[in-house]
Every structure is written in C-alpha cells, then in structure tokens.
Amino acid sequence: MFGSLPVREERGNPSESSISEVRSPKPNLWSFLWQDFQIVFKRDPAARNWLEVVFCYPGLHALAIHRLSHYLWRGYVPFLPRLLSHIARFLTGIEIHPGATIGRGVFIDHGMGVVIGETAIIGDHCLIYQNVTLGGTGKESGKRHPTLGHSVIVGAGAKVLGNICIGSHVRIGAGSIVLGDVPHDCTVVGVPGRIISRSGPFCPLEHGKLPDVEGKTIRMLLDRIEKLEQKIQKLS
C-alpha cells in the first residue's frame, strides 16, 4: 500500500508498468508518517522546530489523514475513507482521494487548492506546491489520473491531467499544464507543457529558475526583424 515505486535507471520514456504501482506486503504506517515529518525540515527553510511542523503544516496533516483513509480504502471499509478525506479537505484545503497512492517522504508545501485524484500515483520524495491538480480528463473509468515517478517537483498552479506517466526527477514549472508522458530528468513548462531541458536531477528548491523559452524566442525574432529592416533600408 505504501511501498516504493520501481525505478528505471536509464533515461527515456517512463512506462506504465515501470512506475504504475506502489506496493508493500506489510506497510508500516508509522514509518511513513515519520518520513513525512522529517522531509519538511529538508524541503522547507521556514521550518524552525518540530512544534511548528506538527501543528502548523497543513500538507503534513493532509498526508497523515490520507495515510489512514487509504489504509481503510484498501481494506474495503465503506464510507469512512471518503468522510476522512472530506474532513481533511475542510481542515487543510487539500483534497486527496483515499484511493490515491502516495510514496514516502512526499511534501505538500502550503497546499491550499491541491487536488489529487483517485487513481493518481505519487512516487517517493516528490514536492508539490499549492493549487496543483493531479486530475483526469473525462468520465472514463479505470486508471485515469497521472503517475509521478520519484523526486518529481510540481510547481504552484500546475495541472497534470490524464492517465500519463511523469518520469523521475522531472520539474514541472509553475502554471504549466501537462497532458502527455514526460521522460526522466526533464524540465517542463508552458501551456500545454513542453520539454525545455533534458538534464538533471535538479535541486528541489530551485524550481523557479526556469528558462523563459517564449521570451527568448521573441527576442530572437525582434533581432531578426531589426536586421532585415536595416538591410531593406540599405537596399532602398
């Protein structure tokens, strides 16, 4: 239930079979909760002491409730898992369906407006910022939400939609909309999301240092237009 995702060592397109399931025959709930707690200090420089983290971090609260609701969901307990997820949404502003599978050491920073769908799968040590959606694209049944590999960073306001696979060590820029598979070690920005870099892995706290692809293209076009205008003036 809470186990680790298998990792492919080579770069390339992640397959559904390579990172589609998180399994563990004997899940240790307390181990996962402890790792969720520890990762806060590694990922958030504003975390000063354990008291603040325990009482003032909604992402940690949402994950703790989800761990319990997911356990009940896997045990086919009726109604109660959905009720717990609804309570967590009310308390934290983070909506995680109890059917979603979340790996170890995941950190939801700030968290307000985060939505994680029923069949979403999130690998170990992922970093998710506020207003992120891991959702579906329609009314289809079965696997309809994204699969995230290990150490994926999803910037604020990003949307990852559909039954797609996001490889390990991928950075998704703030406000991006990702609708297709992304290979390992890539950086994705834009609407719709486009791969702008294929090198990595990256520092989790530098996801804002992304190249301005559109701005660079516009500057190149302006320079080209200026040169053409100068040539036209000389010819005339």
VENPEQUI-V627568 format. One record per residue. N is the residue number from 1. RES is the residue in one letter. BURIAL is I if it has 24 or more other C-alpha atoms within 12 Angstrom, else O. D_CENTER is the distance of its C-alpha to the mean C-alpha in Angstrom with 2 decimals. Layout:
n->N res->RES burial->BURIAL d_center->D_CENTER
n->N res->RES burial->BURIAL d_center->D_CENTER
This chain:
n->1 res->M burial->I d_center->19.01
n->2 res->F burial->I d_center->17.01
n->3 res->G burial->I d_center->17.69
n->4 res->S burial->I d_center->15.94
n->5 res->L burial->I d_center->14.67
n->6 res->P burial->I d_center->17.25
n->7 res->V burial->I d_center->16.56
n->8 res->R burial->O d_center->18.44
n->9 res->E burial->O d_center->20.17
n->10 res->E burial->O d_center->20.97
n->11 res->R burial->O d_center->18.99
n->12 res->G burial->O d_center->18.76
n->13 res->N burial->I d_center->17.17
n->14 res->P burial->I d_center->15.26
n->15 res->S burial->I d_center->17.26
n->16 res->E burial->I d_center->16.65
n->17 res->S burial->O d_center->19.05
n->18 res->S burial->I d_center->17.53
n->19 res->I burial->I d_center->14.12
n->20 res->S burial->I d_center->14.80
n->21 res->E burial->I d_center->16.05
n->22 res->V burial->I d_center->15.69
n->23 res->R burial->O d_center->19.29
n->24 res->S burial->O d_center->21.62
n->25 res->P burial->O d_center->25.25
n->26 res->K burial->O d_center->25.73
n->27 res->P burial->O d_center->22.62
n->28 res->N burial->O d_center->23.22
n->29 res->L burial->I d_center->21.70
n->30 res->W burial->O d_center->23.06
n->31 res->S burial->O d_center->21.67
n->32 res->F burial->I d_center->18.08
n->33 res->L burial->I d_center->18.89
n->34 res->W burial->O d_center->20.50
n->35 res->Q burial->I d_center->17.61
n->36 res->D burial->I d_center->15.32
n->37 res->F burial->I d_center->18.20
n->38 res->Q burial->I d_center->18.79
n->39 res->I burial->I d_center->15.37
n->40 res->V burial->I d_center->15.81
n->41 res->F burial->I d_center->18.83
n->42 res->K burial->O d_center->17.26
n->43 res->R burial->I d_center->14.34
n->44 res->D burial->I d_center->16.24
n->45 res->P burial->O d_center->19.72
n->46 res->A burial->O d_center->20.76
n->47 res->A burial->O d_center->20.87
n->48 res->R burial->O d_center->24.65
n->49 res->N burial->O d_center->25.70
n->50 res->W burial->O d_center->24.83
n->51 res->L burial->O d_center->26.46
n->52 res->E burial->O d_center->24.13
n->53 res->V burial->I d_center->21.02
n->54 res->V burial->I d_center->22.49
n->55 res->F burial->O d_center->23.69
n->56 res->C burial->O d_center->21.67
n->57 res->Y burial->I d_center->17.94
n->58 res->P burial->I d_center->16.65
n->59 res->G burial->I d_center->13.23
n->60 res->L burial->I d_center->15.45
n->61 res->H burial->I d_center->17.71
n->62 res->A burial->I d_center->15.24
n->63 res->L burial->I d_center->14.02
n->64 res->A burial->I d_center->17.73
n->65 res->I burial->I d_center->18.83
n->66 res->H burial->I d_center->16.22
n->67 res->R burial->I d_center->17.48
n->68 res->L burial->I d_center->20.91
n->69 res->S burial->I d_center->20.31
n->70 res->H burial->I d_center->18.56
n->71 res->Y burial->I d_center->21.62
n->72 res->L burial->O d_center->23.92
n->73 res->W burial->I d_center->22.14
n->74 res->R burial->O d_center->22.64
n->75 res->G burial->O d_center->26.18
n->76 res->Y burial->O d_center->26.84
n->77 res->V burial->O d_center->27.76
n->78 res->P burial->O d_center->28.32
n->79 res->F burial->O d_center->27.24
n->80 res->L burial->O d_center->26.33
n->81 res->P burial->I d_center->22.63
n->82 res->R burial->I d_center->22.08
n->83 res->L burial->I d_center->24.22
n->84 res->L burial->I d_center->22.26
n->85 res->S burial->I d_center->18.93
n->86 res->H burial->I d_center->20.95
n->87 res->I burial->O d_center->22.40
n->88 res->A burial->I d_center->19.07
n->89 res->R burial->I d_center->18.05
n->90 res->F burial->O d_center->21.45
n->91 res->L burial->O d_center->21.30
n->92 res->T burial->I d_center->17.83
n->93 res->G burial->I d_center->16.68
n->94 res->I burial->I d_center->13.56
n->95 res->E burial->I d_center->13.92
n->96 res->I burial->I d_center->12.78
n->97 res->H burial->I d_center->15.04
n->98 res->P burial->I d_center->16.98
n->99 res->G burial->I d_center->16.55
n->100 res->A burial->I d_center->12.81
n->101 res->T burial->I d_center->12.60
n->102 res->I burial->I d_center->10.68
n->103 res->G burial->I d_center->11.73
n->104 res->R burial->I d_center->13.44
n->105 res->G burial->I d_center->12.76
n->106 res->V burial->I d_center->9.35
n->107 res->F burial->I d_center->9.65
n->108 res->I burial->I d_center->8.96
n->109 res->D burial->I d_center->11.02
n->110 res->H burial->I d_center->13.54
n->111 res->G burial->I d_center->11.62
n->112 res->M burial->I d_center->14.16
n->113 res->G burial->I d_center->13.32
n->114 res->V burial->I d_center->9.97
n->115 res->V burial->I d_center->10.55
n->116 res->I burial->I d_center->9.38
n->117 res->G burial->I d_center->12.04
n->118 res->E burial->I d_center->14.64
n->119 res->T burial->I d_center->13.96
n->120 res->A burial->I d_center->10.19
n->121 res->I burial->I d_center->9.73
n->122 res->I burial->I d_center->7.26
n->123 res->G burial->I d_center->9.06
n->124 res->D burial->I d_center->10.72
n->125 res->H burial->I d_center->10.03
n->126 res->C burial->I d_center->6.28
n->127 res->L burial->I d_center->6.13
n->128 res->I burial->I d_center->4.87
n->129 res->Y burial->I d_center->7.87
n->130 res->Q burial->I d_center->10.33
n->131 res->N burial->I d_center->10.88
n->132 res->V burial->I d_center->7.48
n->133 res->T burial->I d_center->8.38
n->134 res->L burial->I d_center->7.37
n->135 res->G burial->I d_center->11.08
n->136 res->G burial->I d_center->14.16
n->137 res->T burial->O d_center->16.72
n->138 res->G burial->O d_center->19.92
n->139 res->K burial->O d_center->22.02
n->140 res->E burial->O d_center->21.88
n->141 res->S burial->O d_center->21.98
n->142 res->G burial->O d_center->20.52
n->143 res->K burial->I d_center->17.08
n->144 res->R burial->I d_center->15.65
n->145 res->H burial->I d_center->11.90
n->146 res->P burial->I d_center->9.20
n->147 res->T burial->I d_center->9.10
n->148 res->L burial->I d_center->6.56
n->149 res->G burial->I d_center->8.98
n->150 res->H burial->I d_center->9.69
n->151 res->S burial->I d_center->8.78
n->152 res->V burial->I d_center->5.76
n->153 res->I burial->I d_center->5.40
n->154 res->V burial->I d_center->4.03
n->155 res->G burial->I d_center->7.61
n->156 res->A burial->I d_center->9.68
n->157 res->G burial->I d_center->10.60
n->158 res->A burial->I d_center->8.43
n->159 res->K burial->I d_center->8.87
n->160 res->V burial->I d_center->7.84
n->161 res->L burial->I d_center->11.08
n->162 res->G burial->I d_center->13.30
n->163 res->N burial->I d_center->13.86
n->164 res->I burial->I d_center->12.31
n->165 res->C burial->I d_center->11.22
n->166 res->I burial->I d_center->8.78
n->167 res->G burial->I d_center->10.75
n->168 res->S burial->I d_center->10.58
n->169 res->H burial->I d_center->10.58
n->170 res->V burial->I d_center->9.00
n->171 res->R burial->I d_center->8.55
n->172 res->I burial->I d_center->7.71
n->173 res->G burial->I d_center->10.37
n->174 res->A burial->I d_center->10.93
n->175 res->G burial->I d_center->12.31
n->176 res->S burial->I d_center->11.50
n->177 res->I burial->I d_center->11.77
n->178 res->V burial->I d_center->10.82
n->179 res->L burial->I d_center->13.36
n->180 res->G burial->I d_center->14.09
n->181 res->D burial->I d_center->13.36
n->182 res->V burial->I d_center->12.34
n->183 res->P burial->I d_center->14.31
n->184 res->H burial->I d_center->13.60
n->185 res->D burial->I d_center->13.90
n->186 res->C burial->I d_center->13.38
n->187 res->T burial->I d_center->12.55
n->188 res->V burial->I d_center->11.94
n->189 res->V burial->I d_center->13.36
n->190 res->G burial->I d_center->15.47
n->191 res->V burial->O d_center->16.34
n->192 res->P burial->O d_center->16.11
n->193 res->G burial->I d_center->13.72
n->194 res->R burial->I d_center->15.89
n->195 res->I burial->I d_center->15.71
n->196 res->I burial->I d_center->17.62
n->197 res->S burial->I d_center->17.54
n->198 res->R burial->O d_center->17.78
n->199 res->S burial->O d_center->18.30
n->200 res->G burial->O d_center->16.41
n->201 res->P burial->O d_center->15.09
n->202 res->F burial->I d_center->14.38
n->203 res->C burial->O d_center->14.83
n->204 res->P burial->I d_center->11.70
n->205 res->L burial->I d_center->13.69
n->206 res->E burial->O d_center->14.86
n->207 res->H burial->I d_center->12.02
n->208 res->G burial->O d_center->14.59
n->209 res->K burial->O d_center->17.13
n->210 res->L burial->I d_center->16.48
n->211 res->P burial->O d_center->19.59
n->212 res->D burial->O d_center->21.04
n->213 res->V burial->O d_center->21.78
n->214 res->E burial->O d_center->23.49
n->215 res->G burial->O d_center->25.49
n->216 res->K burial->O d_center->26.67
n->217 res->T burial->O d_center->27.75
n->218 res->I burial->O d_center->29.61
n->219 res->R burial->O d_center->31.39
n->220 res->M burial->O d_center->32.50
n->221 res->L burial->O d_center->33.85
n->222 res->L burial->O d_center->35.69
n->223 res->D burial->O d_center->37.23
n->224 res->R burial->O d_center->38.30
n->225 res->I burial->O d_center->39.84
n->226 res->E burial->O d_center->41.70
n->227 res->K burial->O d_center->43.16
n->228 res->L burial->O d_center->44.25
n->229 res->E burial->O d_center->45.89
n->230 res->Q burial->O d_center->47.76
n->231 res->K burial->O d_center->49.00
n->232 res->I burial->O d_center->50.15
n->233 res->Q burial->O d_center->52.03
n->234 res->K burial->O d_center->53.78
n->235 res->L burial->O d_center->54.79
n->236 res->S burial->O d_center->56.12
